[in-house]
Amino acid sequence: MEPKWLEWSRQLQAVAQNGIAYSKDRFDVERFEQVRRVASEIMACHAGVEADYVRGLFAEELGPATPKVD
């Protein structure tokens, strides 16, 4: 079972990614970018890495969030 902080940060990242992908208004995009920053800070804090590193990883995810199948 994964920790709640990991689940929450993944959910926030998906919401932000979808919002950024579908928003037409620049103010909405800014709000979703703020959600992505919060998600990256949660993950970085608990994973013991720099928030900028996680933020960069999240920013590489373009387009709508979709389930990842391995």
All heavy atoms as a GROMACS GRO file, in nm:
protein
  562
    1MET      N    1   0.084  -0.118   0.000
    1MET     CA    2   0.000   0.000   0.000
    1MET      C    3   0.089   0.125   0.000
    1MET      O    4   0.181   0.136   0.080
    1MET     CB    5  -0.089  -0.002   0.123
    1MET     CG    6  -0.193   0.105   0.123
    1MET     SD    7  -0.318   0.069   0.246
    1MET     CE    8  -0.328   0.225   0.324
    2GLU      N    9   0.061   0.216  -0.090
    2GLU     CA   10   0.144   0.337  -0.099
    2GLU      C   11   0.098   0.441   0.003
    2GLU      O   12  -0.018   0.444   0.042
    2GLU     CB   13   0.141   0.395  -0.240
    2GLU     CG   14   0.009   0.450  -0.284
    2GLU     CD   15   0.012   0.497  -0.429
    2GLU    OE1   16   0.087   0.445  -0.510
    2GLU    OE2   17  -0.065   0.590  -0.458
    3PRO      N   18   0.191   0.524   0.047
    3PRO     CA   19   0.155   0.626   0.145
    3PRO      C   20   0.056   0.728   0.087
    3PRO      O   21   0.054   0.754  -0.033
    3PRO     CB   22   0.288   0.694   0.179
    3PRO     CG   23   0.391   0.635   0.091
    3PRO     CD   24   0.331   0.526   0.011
    4LYS      N   25  -0.024   0.786   0.176
    4LYS     CA   26  -0.125   0.883   0.133
    4LYS      C   27  -0.062   1.004   0.064
    4LYS      O   28  -0.117   1.055  -0.032
    4LYS     CB   29  -0.211   0.927   0.252
    4LYS     CG   30  -0.304   0.820   0.305
    4LYS     CD   31  -0.397   0.766   0.199
    4LYS     CE   32  -0.517   0.855   0.176
    4LYS     NZ   33  -0.612   0.801   0.079
    5TRP      N   34   0.053   1.052   0.114
    5TRP     CA   35   0.115   1.169   0.053
    5TRP      C   36   0.150   1.145  -0.093
    5TRP      O   37   0.138   1.235  -0.176
    5TRP     CB   38   0.238   1.215   0.132
    5TRP     CG   39   0.351   1.115   0.135
    5TRP    CD1   40   0.375   1.024   0.233
    5TRP    CD2   41   0.451   1.096   0.036
    5TRP    NE1   42   0.486   0.949   0.202
    5TRP    CE2   43   0.535   0.991   0.081
    5TRP    CE3   44   0.482   1.156  -0.085
    5TRP    CZ2   45   0.645   0.946   0.010
    5TRP    CZ3   46   0.591   1.111  -0.158
    5TRP    CH2   47   0.671   1.007  -0.110
    6LEU      N   48   0.188   1.021  -0.125
    6LEU     CA   49   0.222   0.987  -0.263
    6LEU      C   50   0.095   0.985  -0.349
    6LEU      O   51   0.093   1.039  -0.460
    6LEU     CB   52   0.294   0.853  -0.269
    6LEU     CG   53   0.342   0.806  -0.405
    6LEU    CD1   54   0.435   0.909  -0.468
    6LEU    CD2   55   0.411   0.671  -0.392
    7GLU      N   56  -0.009   0.926  -0.296
    7GLU     CA   57  -0.137   0.923  -0.366
    7GLU      C   58  -0.189   1.065  -0.390
    7GLU      O   59  -0.233   1.099  -0.500
    7GLU     CB   60  -0.238   0.843  -0.285
    7GLU     CG   61  -0.375   0.832  -0.348
    7GLU     CD   62  -0.474   0.757  -0.260
    7GLU    OE1   63  -0.432   0.677  -0.175
    7GLU    OE2   64  -0.595   0.782  -0.277
    8TRP      N   65  -0.183   1.149  -0.287
    8TRP     CA   66  -0.231   1.286  -0.299
    8TRP      C   67  -0.150   1.366  -0.401
    8TRP      O   68  -0.207   1.440  -0.482
    8TRP     CB   69  -0.228   1.357  -0.165
    8TRP     CG   70  -0.323   1.303  -0.064
    8TRP    CD1   71  -0.443   1.241  -0.087
    8TRP    CD2   72  -0.307   1.305   0.077
    8TRP    NE1   73  -0.502   1.205   0.030
    8TRP    CE2   74  -0.421   1.243   0.134
    8TRP    CE3   75  -0.209   1.352   0.162
    8TRP    CZ2   76  -0.438   1.229   0.270
    8TRP    CZ3   77  -0.226   1.337   0.298
    8TRP    CH2   78  -0.339   1.277   0.351
    9SER      N   79  -0.019   1.353  -0.396
    9SER     CA   80   0.064   1.430  -0.490
    9SER      C   81   0.041   1.384  -0.633
    9SER      O   82   0.038   1.466  -0.726
    9SER     CB   83   0.212   1.425  -0.452
    9SER     OG   84   0.260   1.294  -0.455
   10ARG      N   85   0.021   1.254  -0.654
   10ARG     CA   86  -0.010   1.204  -0.789
   10ARG      C   87  -0.145   1.256  -0.837
   10ARG      O   88  -0.160   1.293  -0.955
   10ARG     CB   89  -0.010   1.052  -0.790
   10ARG     CG   90   0.127   0.991  -0.784
   10ARG     CD   91   0.119   0.842  -0.785
   10ARG     NE   92   0.249   0.781  -0.786
   10ARG     CZ   93   0.271   0.653  -0.758
   10ARG    NH1   94   0.171   0.574  -0.725
   10ARG    NH2   95   0.393   0.604  -0.763
   11GLN      N   96  -0.244   1.257  -0.748
   11GLN     CA   97  -0.376   1.307  -0.787
   11GLN      C   98  -0.370   1.456  -0.821
   11GLN      O   99  -0.429   1.499  -0.920
   11GLN     CB  100  -0.476   1.283  -0.675
   11GLN     CG  101  -0.516   1.138  -0.660
   11GLN     CD  102  -0.608   1.116  -0.539
   11GLN    OE1  103  -0.631   1.205  -0.458
   11GLN    NE2  104  -0.659   0.995  -0.528
   12LEU      N  105  -0.301   1.533  -0.739
   12LEU     CA  106  -0.287   1.676  -0.766
   12LEU      C  107  -0.214   1.699  -0.898
   12LEU      O  108  -0.250   1.789  -0.975
   12LEU     CB  109  -0.214   1.746  -0.652
   12LEU     CG  110  -0.293   1.765  -0.524
   12LEU    CD1  111  -0.201   1.814  -0.412
   12LEU    CD2  112  -0.407   1.862  -0.546
   13GLN      N  113  -0.111   1.620  -0.924
   13GLN     CA  114  -0.037   1.634  -1.048
   13GLN      C  115  -0.129   1.605  -1.167
   13GLN      O  116  -0.126   1.677  -1.267
   13GLN     CB  117   0.084   1.538  -1.049
   13GLN     CG  118   0.142   1.506  -1.185
   13GLN     CD  119   0.187   1.625  -1.269
   13GLN    OE1  120   0.195   1.738  -1.222
   13GLN    NE2  121   0.213   1.600  -1.395
   14ALA      N  122  -0.212   1.502  -1.158
   14ALA     CA  123  -0.303   1.468  -1.268
   14ALA      C  124  -0.406   1.579  -1.290
   14ALA      O  125  -0.435   1.616  -1.404
   14ALA     CB  126  -0.373   1.336  -1.239
   15VAL      N  127  -0.461   1.634  -1.182
   15VAL     CA  128  -0.556   1.745  -1.194
   15VAL      C  129  -0.488   1.864  -1.261
   15VAL      O  130  -0.544   1.926  -1.352
   15VAL     CB  131  -0.612   1.784  -1.055
   15VAL    CG1  132  -0.685   1.917  -1.061
   15VAL    CG2  133  -0.702   1.674  -1.001
   16ALA      N  134  -0.368   1.895  -1.217
   16ALA     CA  135  -0.294   2.008  -1.274
   16ALA      C  136  -0.263   1.984  -1.422
   16ALA      O  137  -0.281   2.074  -1.505
   16ALA     CB  138  -0.165   2.031  -1.196
   17GLN      N  139  -0.218   1.865  -1.454
   17GLN     CA  140  -0.183   1.834  -1.592
   17GLN      C  141  -0.305   1.845  -1.683
   17GLN      O  142  -0.297   1.902  -1.792
   17GLN     CB  143  -0.125   1.692  -1.598
   17GLN     CG  144  -0.069   1.654  -1.732
   17GLN     CD  145  -0.001   1.519  -1.728
   17GLN    OE1  146   0.042   1.474  -1.623
   17GLN    NE2  147   0.007   1.454  -1.842
   18ASN      N  148  -0.419   1.791  -1.639
   18ASN     CA  149  -0.541   1.802  -1.720
   18ASN      C  150  -0.586   1.946  -1.731
   18ASN      O  151  -0.627   1.990  -1.839
   18ASN     CB  152  -0.653   1.716  -1.659
   18ASN     CG  153  -0.630   1.569  -1.682
   18ASN    OD1  154  -0.566   1.529  -1.778
   18ASN    ND2  155  -0.685   1.487  -1.595
   19GLY      N  156  -0.578   2.020  -1.622
   19GLY     CA  157  -0.617   2.161  -1.626
   19GLY      C  158  -0.532   2.242  -1.720
   19GLY      O  159  -0.583   2.325  -1.797
   20ILE      N  160  -0.402   2.219  -1.717
   20ILE     CA  161  -0.311   2.291  -1.806
   20ILE      C  162  -0.338   2.253  -1.952
   20ILE      O  163  -0.338   2.337  -2.041
   20ILE     CB  164  -0.164   2.264  -1.767
   20ILE    CG1  165  -0.134   2.331  -1.633
   20ILE    CG2  166  -0.069   2.314  -1.875
   20ILE    CD1  167  -0.003   2.288  -1.569
   21ALA      N  168  -0.368   2.125  -1.975
   21ALA     CA  169  -0.392   2.077  -2.112
   21ALA      C  170  -0.521   2.133  -2.171
   21ALA      O  171  -0.526   2.164  -2.291
   21ALA     CB  172  -0.396   1.924  -2.114
   22TYR      N  173  -0.624   2.147  -2.090
   22TYR     CA  174  -0.754   2.185  -2.143
   22TYR      C  175  -0.794   2.330  -2.121
   22TYR      O  176  -0.890   2.377  -2.181
   22TYR     CB  177  -0.863   2.095  -2.084
   22TYR     CG  178  -0.854   1.952  -2.132
   22TYR    CD1  179  -0.826   1.849  -2.044
   22TYR    CD2  180  -0.872   1.921  -2.267
   22TYR    CE1  181  -0.817   1.718  -2.088
   22TYR    CE2  182  -0.863   1.791  -2.312
   22TYR     CZ  183  -0.837   1.690  -2.222
   22TYR     OH  184  -0.828   1.560  -2.266
   23SER      N  185  -0.724   2.402  -2.036
   23SER     CA  186  -0.762   2.541  -2.006
   23SER      C  187  -0.727   2.633  -2.123
   23SER      O  188  -0.621   2.623  -2.182
   23SER     CB  189  -0.691   2.590  -1.880
   23SER     OG  190  -0.741   2.524  -1.768
   24LYS      N  191  -0.818   2.723  -2.148
   24LYS     CA  192  -0.795   2.824  -2.252
   24LYS      C  193  -0.755   2.958  -2.190
   24LYS      O  194  -0.688   3.039  -2.252
   24LYS     CB  195  -0.923   2.845  -2.334
   24LYS     CG  196  -0.977   2.720  -2.398
   24LYS     CD  197  -0.891   2.674  -2.512
   24LYS     CE  198  -0.958   2.559  -2.584
   24LYS     NZ  199  -0.872   2.448  -2.608
   25ASP      N  200  -0.798   2.982  -2.068
   25ASP     CA  201  -0.774   3.108  -1.999
   25ASP      C  202  -0.638   3.104  -1.927
   25ASP      O  203  -0.608   3.009  -1.855
   25ASP     CB  204  -0.887   3.130  -1.897
   25ASP     CG  205  -0.874   3.261  -1.825
   25ASP    OD1  206  -0.907   3.365  -1.886
   25ASP    OD2  207  -0.829   3.260  -1.709
   26ARG      N  208  -0.557   3.207  -1.946
   26ARG     CA  209  -0.422   3.208  -1.888
   26ARG      C  210  -0.427   3.208  -1.735
   26ARG      O  211  -0.337   3.155  -1.670
   26ARG     CB  212  -0.340   3.324  -1.940
   26ARG     CG  213  -0.384   3.460  -1.896
   26ARG     CD  214  -0.296   3.570  -1.959
   26ARG     NE  215  -0.347   3.701  -1.928
   26ARG     CZ  216  -0.296   3.778  -1.831
   26ARG    NH1  217  -0.194   3.735  -1.760
   26ARG    NH2  218  -0.348   3.895  -1.807
   27PHE      N  219  -0.533   3.266  -1.677
   27PHE     CA  220  -0.544   3.267  -1.532
   27PHE      C  221  -0.573   3.127  -1.479
   27PHE      O  222  -0.523   3.088  -1.374
   27PHE     CB  223  -0.652   3.366  -1.486
   27PHE     CG  224  -0.619   3.508  -1.523
   27PHE    CD1  225  -0.689   3.573  -1.623
   27PHE    CD2  226  -0.515   3.576  -1.459
   27PHE    CE1  227  -0.659   3.704  -1.658
   27PHE    CE2  228  -0.482   3.706  -1.494
   27PHE     CZ  229  -0.555   3.771  -1.593
   28ASP      N  230  -0.653   3.050  -1.552
   28ASP     CA  231  -0.676   2.911  -1.514
   28ASP      C  232  -0.547   2.830  -1.523
   28ASP      O  233  -0.517   2.749  -1.435
   28ASP     CB  234  -0.784   2.846  -1.602
   28ASP     CG  235  -0.923   2.897  -1.571
   28ASP    OD1  236  -0.945   2.948  -1.458
   28ASP    OD2  237  -1.010   2.888  -1.660
   29VAL      N  238  -0.471   2.852  -1.629
   29VAL     CA  239  -0.343   2.782  -1.644
   29VAL      C  240  -0.252   2.814  -1.526
   29VAL      O  241  -0.188   2.724  -1.470
   29VAL     CB  242  -0.276   2.816  -1.779
   29VAL    CG1  243  -0.135   2.762  -1.786
   29VAL    CG2  244  -0.360   2.764  -1.895
   30GLU      N  245  -0.247   2.941  -1.487
   30GLU     CA  246  -0.163   2.980  -1.372
   30GLU      C  247  -0.207   2.909  -1.245
   30GLU      O  248  -0.124   2.865  -1.165
   30GLU     CB  249  -0.170   3.132  -1.352
   30GLU     CG  250  -0.094   3.210  -1.457
   30GLU     CD  251  -0.110   3.360  -1.442
   30GLU    OE1  252  -0.170   3.406  -1.341
   30GLU    OE2  253  -0.064   3.433  -1.531
   31ARG      N  254  -0.339   2.895  -1.225
   31ARG     CA  255  -0.389   2.826  -1.106
   31ARG      C  256  -0.350   2.679  -1.108
   31ARG      O  257  -0.308   2.622  -1.007
   31ARG     CB  258  -0.540   2.842  -1.095
   31ARG     CG  259  -0.582   2.978  -1.042
   31ARG     CD  260  -0.731   2.982  -1.017
   31ARG     NE  261  -0.807   3.014  -1.137
   31ARG     CZ  262  -0.825   3.136  -1.184
   31ARG    NH1  263  -0.773   3.239  -1.124
   31ARG    NH2  264  -0.897   3.155  -1.293
   32PHE      N  265  -0.359   2.615  -1.224
   32PHE     CA  266  -0.321   2.474  -1.234
   32PHE      C  267  -0.170   2.456  -1.219
   32PHE      O  268  -0.124   2.355  -1.165
   32PHE     CB  269  -0.372   2.412  -1.363
   32PHE     CG  270  -0.521   2.386  -1.360
   32PHE    CD1  271  -0.607   2.453  -1.445
   32PHE    CD2  272  -0.575   2.295  -1.270
   32PHE    CE1  273  -0.743   2.429  -1.441
   32PHE    CE2  274  -0.712   2.271  -1.265
   32PHE     CZ  275  -0.795   2.338  -1.351
   33GLU      N  276  -0.092   2.553  -1.263
   33GLU     CA  277   0.052   2.547  -1.240
   33GLU      C  278   0.083   2.558  -1.092
   33GLU      O  279   0.176   2.494  -1.042
   33GLU     CB  280   0.123   2.657  -1.320
   33GLU     CG  281   0.126   2.628  -1.468
   33GLU     CD  282   0.178   2.743  -1.552
   33GLU    OE1  283   0.187   2.857  -1.502
   33GLU    OE2  284   0.211   2.718  -1.670
   34GLN      N  285   0.003   2.635  -1.020
   34GLN     CA  286   0.020   2.645  -0.874
   34GLN      C  287  -0.014   2.511  -0.808
   34GLN      O  288   0.057   2.468  -0.716
   34GLN     CB  289  -0.069   2.756  -0.818
   34GLN     CG  290  -0.050   2.779  -0.671
   34GLN     CD  291  -0.132   2.896  -0.618
   34GLN    OE1  292  -0.218   2.949  -0.688
   34GLN    NE2  293  -0.105   2.934  -0.496
   35VAL      N  294  -0.117   2.444  -0.855
   35VAL     CA  295  -0.150   2.311  -0.802
   35VAL      C  296  -0.034   2.216  -0.827
   35VAL      O  297   0.003   2.137  -0.739
   35VAL     CB  298  -0.281   2.258  -0.865
   35VAL    CG1  299  -0.305   2.112  -0.828
   35VAL    CG2  300  -0.400   2.344  -0.823
   36ARG      N  301   0.027   2.223  -0.946
   36ARG     CA  302   0.140   2.137  -0.977
   36ARG      C  303   0.258   2.167  -0.885
   36ARG      O  304   0.328   2.076  -0.840
   36ARG     CB  305   0.182   2.154  -1.124
   36ARG     CG  306   0.297   2.064  -1.161
   36ARG     CD  307   0.321   2.051  -1.308
   36ARG     NE  308   0.336   2.179  -1.374
   36ARG     CZ  309   0.332   2.193  -1.506
   36ARG    NH1  310   0.313   2.089  -1.584
   36ARG    NH2  311   0.346   2.311  -1.561
   37ARG      N  312   0.281   2.294  -0.852
   37ARG     CA  313   0.388   2.329  -0.758
   37ARG      C  314   0.364   2.269  -0.620
   37ARG      O  315   0.455   2.216  -0.558
   37ARG     CB  316   0.402   2.482  -0.748
   37ARG     CG  317   0.481   2.544  -0.861
   37ARG     CD  318   0.518   2.689  -0.833
   37ARG     NE  319   0.402   2.776  -0.816
   37ARG     CZ  320   0.335   2.833  -0.916
   37ARG    NH1  321   0.372   2.812  -1.040
   37ARG    NH2  322   0.233   2.912  -0.890
   38VAL      N  323   0.240   2.275  -0.574
   38VAL     CA  324   0.206   2.216  -0.444
   38VAL      C  325   0.230   2.065  -0.446
   38VAL      O  326   0.288   2.009  -0.354
   38VAL     CB  327   0.061   2.249  -0.404
   38VAL    CG1  328   0.019   2.170  -0.281
   38VAL    CG2  329   0.045   2.398  -0.379
   39ALA      N  330   0.187   2.000  -0.554
   39ALA     CA  331   0.207   1.855  -0.566
   39ALA      C  332   0.356   1.820  -0.564
   39ALA      O  333   0.397   1.724  -0.499
   39ALA     CB  334   0.143   1.804  -0.695
   40SER      N  335   0.436   1.900  -0.632
   40SER     CA  336   0.579   1.872  -0.637
   40SER      C  337   0.644   1.896  -0.501
   40SER      O  338   0.734   1.823  -0.460
   40SER     CB  339   0.648   1.954  -0.745
   40SER     OG  340   0.640   2.092  -0.718
   41GLU      N  341   0.596   1.994  -0.426
   41GLU     CA  342   0.650   2.021  -0.293
   41GLU      C  343   0.615   1.909  -0.196
   41GLU      O  344   0.698   1.869  -0.113
   41GLU     CB  345   0.602   2.156  -0.242
   41GLU     CG  346   0.666   2.272  -0.317
   41GLU     CD  347   0.611   2.407  -0.277
   41GLU    OE1  348   0.543   2.417  -0.172
   41GLU    OE2  349   0.636   2.504  -0.351
   42ILE      N  350   0.493   1.858  -0.205
   42ILE     CA  351   0.454   1.745  -0.120
   42ILE      C  352   0.544   1.625  -0.148
   42ILE      O  353   0.598   1.563  -0.056
   42ILE     CB  354   0.306   1.707  -0.144
   42ILE    CG1  355   0.213   1.815  -0.091
   42ILE    CG2  356   0.273   1.572  -0.078
   42ILE    CD1  357   0.068   1.799  -0.134
   43MET      N  358   0.559   1.593  -0.276
   43MET     CA  359   0.640   1.477  -0.312
   43MET      C  360   0.786   1.497  -0.273
   43MET      O  361   0.849   1.407  -0.218
   43MET     CB  362   0.628   1.446  -0.461
   43MET     CG  363   0.696   1.316  -0.499
   43MET     SD  364   0.657   1.260  -0.664
   43MET     CE  365   0.491   1.201  -0.641
   44ALA      N  366   0.839   1.614  -0.300
   44ALA     CA  367   0.980   1.640  -0.269
   44ALA      C  368   1.006   1.633  -0.119
   44ALA      O  369   1.106   1.575  -0.076
   44ALA     CB  370   1.020   1.778  -0.322
   45CYS      N  371   0.917   1.688  -0.041
   45CYS     CA  372   0.933   1.688   0.104
   45CYS      C  373   0.941   1.546   0.160
   45CYS      O  374   1.028   1.514   0.241
   45CYS     CB  375   0.818   1.764   0.168
   45CYS     SG  376   0.823   1.770   0.347
   46HIS      N  377   0.853   1.461   0.113
   46HIS     CA  378   0.848   1.325   0.166
   46HIS      C  379   0.951   1.232   0.101
   46HIS      O  380   0.991   1.133   0.162
   46HIS     CB  381   0.708   1.268   0.150
   46HIS     CG  382   0.608   1.331   0.241
   46HIS    ND1  383   0.596   1.296   0.373
   46HIS    CD2  384   0.519   1.430   0.220
   46HIS    CE1  385   0.501   1.368   0.430
   46HIS    NE2  386   0.454   1.452   0.339
   47ALA      N  387   0.993   1.264  -0.020
   47ALA     CA  388   1.090   1.179  -0.090
   47ALA      C  389   1.233   1.220  -0.061
   47ALA      O  390   1.328   1.150  -0.098
   47ALA     CB  391   1.064   1.183  -0.241
   48GLY      N  392   1.251   1.337   0.001
   48GLY     CA  393   1.385   1.382   0.034
   48GLY      C  394   1.466   1.432  -0.084
   48GLY      O  395   1.587   1.418  -0.087
   49VAL      N  396   1.397   1.492  -0.181
   49VAL     CA  397   1.465   1.549  -0.297
   49VAL      C  398   1.424   1.696  -0.310
   49VAL      O  399   1.333   1.743  -0.243
   49VAL     CB  400   1.434   1.472  -0.427
   49VAL    CG1  401   1.482   1.329  -0.418
   49VAL    CG2  402   1.285   1.476  -0.458
   50GLU      N  403   1.490   1.768  -0.398
   50GLU     CA  404   1.460   1.909  -0.421
   50GLU      C  405   1.326   1.924  -0.494
   50GLU      O  406   1.297   1.849  -0.588
   50GLU     CB  407   1.570   1.975  -0.503
   50GLU     CG  408   1.702   1.985  -0.430
   50GLU     CD  409   1.696   2.081  -0.311
   50GLU    OE1  410   1.628   2.186  -0.322
   50GLU    OE2  411   1.758   2.049  -0.209
   51ALA      N  412   1.248   2.023  -0.454
   51ALA     CA  413   1.119   2.049  -0.518
   51ALA      C  414   1.137   2.084  -0.666
   51ALA      O  415   1.055   2.046  -0.749
   51ALA     CB  416   1.043   2.159  -0.446
   52ASP      N  417   1.244   2.155  -0.699
   52ASP     CA  418   1.270   2.191  -0.840
   52ASP      C  419   1.288   2.067  -0.926
   52ASP      O  420   1.247   2.065  -1.042
   52ASP     CB  421   1.392   2.281  -0.852
   52ASP     CG  422   1.365   2.423  -0.804
   52ASP    OD1  423   1.246   2.462  -0.799
   52ASP    OD2  424   1.462   2.494  -0.771
   53TYR      N  425   1.351   1.964  -0.870
   53TYR     CA  426   1.371   1.839  -0.944
   53TYR      C  427   1.236   1.775  -0.977
   53TYR      O  428   1.209   1.738  -1.092
   53TYR     CB  429   1.458   1.743  -0.863
   53TYR     CG  430   1.470   1.606  -0.924
   53TYR    CD1  431   1.546   1.585  -1.038
   53TYR    CD2  432   1.403   1.497  -0.869
   53TYR    CE1  433   1.555   1.460  -1.096
   53TYR    CE2  434   1.411   1.372  -0.926
   53TYR     CZ  435   1.487   1.354  -1.039
   53TYR     OH  436   1.496   1.229  -1.095
   54VAL      N  437   1.150   1.763  -0.876
   54VAL     CA  438   1.018   1.702  -0.897
   54VAL      C  439   0.934   1.790  -0.989
   54VAL      O  440   0.866   1.740  -1.078
   54VAL     CB  441   0.946   1.679  -0.762
   54VAL    CG1  442   0.807   1.621  -0.784
   54VAL    CG2  443   1.028   1.589  -0.672
   55ARG      N  444   0.941   1.921  -0.970
   55ARG     CA  445   0.866   2.014  -1.055
   55ARG      C  446   0.906   1.995  -1.201
   55ARG      O  447   0.822   1.996  -1.290
   55ARG     CB  448   0.892   2.158  -1.010
   55ARG     CG  449   0.794   2.258  -1.065
   55ARG     CD  450   0.812   2.397  -1.004
   55ARG     NE  451   0.791   2.394  -0.859
   55ARG     CZ  452   0.883   2.426  -0.769
   55ARG    NH1  453   1.003   2.465  -0.806
   55ARG    NH2  454   0.856   2.421  -0.640
   56GLY      N  455   1.035   1.976  -1.226
   56GLY     CA  456   1.082   1.952  -1.362
   56GLY      C  457   1.028   1.823  -1.420
   56GLY      O  458   0.990   1.817  -1.537
   57LEU      N  459   1.023   1.718  -1.337
   57LEU     CA  460   0.966   1.591  -1.384
   57LEU      C  461   0.818   1.607  -1.417
   57LEU      O  462   0.771   1.556  -1.521
   57LEU     CB  463   0.984   1.483  -1.278
   57LEU     CG  464   1.126   1.438  -1.247
   57LEU    CD1  465   1.126   1.339  -1.132
   57LEU    CD2  466   1.190   1.376  -1.371
   58PHE      N  467   0.745   1.674  -1.330
   58PHE     CA  468   0.603   1.694  -1.354
   58PHE      C  469   0.580   1.778  -1.479
   58PHE      O  470   0.487   1.753  -1.556
   58PHE     CB  471   0.536   1.761  -1.234
   58PHE     CG  472   0.512   1.671  -1.116
   58PHE    CD1  473   0.463   1.723  -0.997
   58PHE    CD2  474   0.538   1.536  -1.120
   58PHE    CE1  475   0.438   1.644  -0.887
   58PHE    CE2  476   0.514   1.454  -1.011
   58PHE     CZ  477   0.464   1.508  -0.894
   59ALA      N  478   0.662   1.877  -1.502
   59ALA     CA  479   0.646   1.965  -1.617
   59ALA      C  480   0.671   1.893  -1.749
   59ALA      O  481   0.621   1.936  -1.854
   59ALA     CB  482   0.738   2.086  -1.605
   60GLU      N  483   0.745   1.784  -1.745
   60GLU     CA  484   0.771   1.706  -1.866
   60GLU      C  485   0.648   1.628  -1.913
   60GLU      O  486   0.641   1.586  -2.028
   60GLU     CB  487   0.886   1.609  -1.844
   60GLU     CG  488   1.020   1.676  -1.831
   60GLU     CD  489   1.133   1.578  -1.803
   60GLU    OE1  490   1.109   1.455  -1.805
   60GLU    OE2  491   1.245   1.624  -1.780
   61GLU      N  492   0.552   1.610  -1.823
   61GLU     CA  493   0.429   1.539  -1.858
   61GLU      C  494   0.337   1.636  -1.932
   61GLU      O  495   0.280   1.727  -1.873
   61GLU     CB  496   0.360   1.486  -1.733
   61GLU     CG  497   0.440   1.380  -1.659
   61GLU     CD  498   0.452   1.251  -1.736
   61GLU    OE1  499   0.357   1.213  -1.808
   61GLU    OE2  500   0.557   1.186  -1.726
   62LEU      N  501   0.324   1.617  -2.061
   62LEU     CA  502   0.245   1.708  -2.144
   62LEU      C  503   0.113   1.642  -2.185
   62LEU      O  504   0.102   1.520  -2.190
   62LEU     CB  505   0.324   1.747  -2.269
   62LEU     CG  506   0.460   1.813  -2.243
   62LEU    CD1  507   0.534   1.835  -2.375
   62LEU    CD2  508   0.443   1.943  -2.168
   63GLY      N  509   0.015   1.724  -2.215
   63GLY     CA  510  -0.114   1.674  -2.258
   63GLY      C  511  -0.194   1.622  -2.139
   63GLY      O  512  -0.152   1.631  -2.025
   64PRO      N  513  -0.311   1.568  -2.167
   64PRO     CA  514  -0.395   1.518  -2.059
   64PRO      C  515  -0.331   1.398  -1.990
   64PRO      O  516  -0.260   1.319  -2.052
   64PRO     CB  517  -0.525   1.476  -2.129
   64PRO     CG  518  -0.506   1.500  -2.273
   64PRO     CD  519  -0.373   1.557  -2.297
   65ALA      N  520  -0.357   1.388  -1.859
   65ALA     CA  521  -0.305   1.274  -1.783
   65ALA      C  522  -0.382   1.149  -1.821
   65ALA      O  523  -0.505   1.150  -1.827
   65ALA     CB  524  -0.318   1.302  -1.634
   66THR      N  525  -0.311   1.044  -1.849
   66THR     CA  526  -0.373   0.916  -1.882
   66THR      C  527  -0.310   0.807  -1.797
   66THR      O  528  -0.196   0.822  -1.751
   66THR     CB  529  -0.351   0.880  -2.031
   66THR    OG1  530  -0.210   0.877  -2.057
   66THR    CG2  531  -0.416   0.983  -2.122
   67PRO      N  532  -0.382   0.697  -1.776
   67PRO     CA  533  -0.322   0.587  -1.699
   67PRO      C  534  -0.198   0.534  -1.769
   67PRO      O  535  -0.195   0.523  -1.892
   67PRO     CB  536  -0.431   0.481  -1.696
   67PRO     CG  537  -0.556   0.551  -1.733
   67PRO     CD  538  -0.517   0.668  -1.817
   68LYS      N  539  -0.096   0.505  -1.692
   68LYS     CA  540   0.027   0.450  -1.747
   68LYS      C  541   0.023   0.298  -1.733
   68LYS      O  542  -0.002   0.244  -1.626
   68LYS     CB  543   0.150   0.503  -1.671
   68LYS     CG  544   0.155   0.654  -1.660
   68LYS     CD  545   0.176   0.720  -1.796
   68LYS     CE  546   0.201   0.866  -1.780
   68LYS     NZ  547   0.101   0.951  -1.833
   69VAL      N  548   0.042   0.230  -1.844
   69VAL     CA  549   0.038   0.084  -1.843
   69VAL      C  550   0.178   0.033  -1.868
   69VAL      O  551   0.243   0.068  -1.966
   69VAL     CB  552  -0.058   0.031  -1.953
   69VAL    CG1  553  -0.061  -0.120  -1.954
   69VAL    CG2  554  -0.198   0.089  -1.934
   70ASP      N  555   0.228  -0.049  -1.776
   70ASP     CA  556   0.363  -0.105  -1.790
   70ASP      C  557   0.358  -0.241  -1.855
   70ASP      O  558   0.279  -0.322  -1.834
   70ASP     CB  559   0.431  -0.117  -1.655
   70ASP     CG  560   0.463   0.020  -1.596
   70ASP    OD1  561   0.495   0.111  -1.673
   70ASP    OD2  562   0.455   0.033  -1.475
   0.00000   0.00000   0.00000
